[in-house]
Each structure stands twice: as structure tokens, then as C-alpha cells.
């Protein structure tokens, strides 16, 4: 499945899944961190066509990084790219 978001990302998702009427993309970086980027009927911003991002350590969500202590919702493609860059540099 190809989406608009892929045109903006220099990062390629490790995994991509259909979830709850939408999509989830999993990104993993060499530093051990990653991100879950979702847009589905229960994500923050879904009705506006926006994305939600959670920071991962390995495959588990973490709420203890300098980037955020929660998930971040209502994100544009450009904002998701900015957060992916920050996560890749942790």
C-alpha cells in the first residue's frame, strides 16, 4: 500500500499493517529506537486525515524520551518526518 506520506519520508517503514480501518507503519532505527505511525478510526487526528506517532524502544512504546512522554497526535506528514528524524538521532 502506497500513501502520500511515503513521498515525504526519507525513512522506509520496516512494517506496514492495516489497522482499524486505517494504517500503521513501524519504523526502526540503528540506535534501537523506532516509531509507530498510525492513522485509523481511534487515532488522534484521524477525522482530519492526520497522523499519530508513538516512540518505540525495540517494539515497545516508551513514554520516557526527550521527544515526548505520550503519543503525539494531529500530525501532518511533514511533522511526522521531523519527529522521525529526531527519533533517529536519539
N, C-alpha and C positions, 0 to 999 in steps of 0.2 A: 504494500500500500504506500503510495507516494502522496505526500501532502505538501502544502505551501511551506510549512516550517522547514522542510529539508533544504529548500533553496537558500535559506539564511544561515544554516548551520555549517560550520566547518567540521563539526563533530558528527560522526555517524553513530546511530544507536546500535548498541550491542544486541538488543532485543526489541521487538515491537509486537504488541498484542492488542486485539480488540477487547475492550472492556466496557461494560455497562452502556452500550450504545455509543461508544466513542473509541478512544485510542490511548494506549500507554506506551511510552518509549523509555527504555532503560539505557543510560549512558554510563560507562565505566572509564576511569582514567588511571594512568600509571601510578598515581600517588595513593591508590586504594580507595579514593572517594568516587562517588558517582552521583547520578541524579535520576529520579523518576519524574518524567514529564507527562502529565495526563490532561486529557480533555474528554470528559464524559459527563453523564447526567448528574453526577454527585460532586463534581469538582467545582472549585471556586472560579467563576467566570465563564462556565460552560454556555450559559444562555447568551452571552455576548461574543461567543466564538474565541474566548481567551483560554489561556493555559494555566495549570497549577504545577508547581515544582516542589519536590522534596529532595533533600540531600541524603545520600546514602553513604554508609561505610560498608564496603562489600555489597551485600544485597539487602542490608537492613537500613530502614530510615533512622537518621540521627537528628536529634534536636539540640545538639551541642557543638555548633560551629560558629565561627565569626560571621558567617554569611546569614544564618537565621537560626532561631530556636523553635521554629514551627515550619509548616509548609507555607509557600508563598503563592497566592492566587492572583487571578485577574491580570495575567502577564501577556504581553504581546510577543510575537516571535522574536523581535529584537531584544526585548528584556530577557527572555529565556536564554538567548545566545550569550548575553552579558553574564548571567548567572552561571552558565556552563563554563565560561572562560574563568570566572572566579573560582569555581569548584576545582577545575583542573589545575589551578595554581596554588591550592592549599598546601 
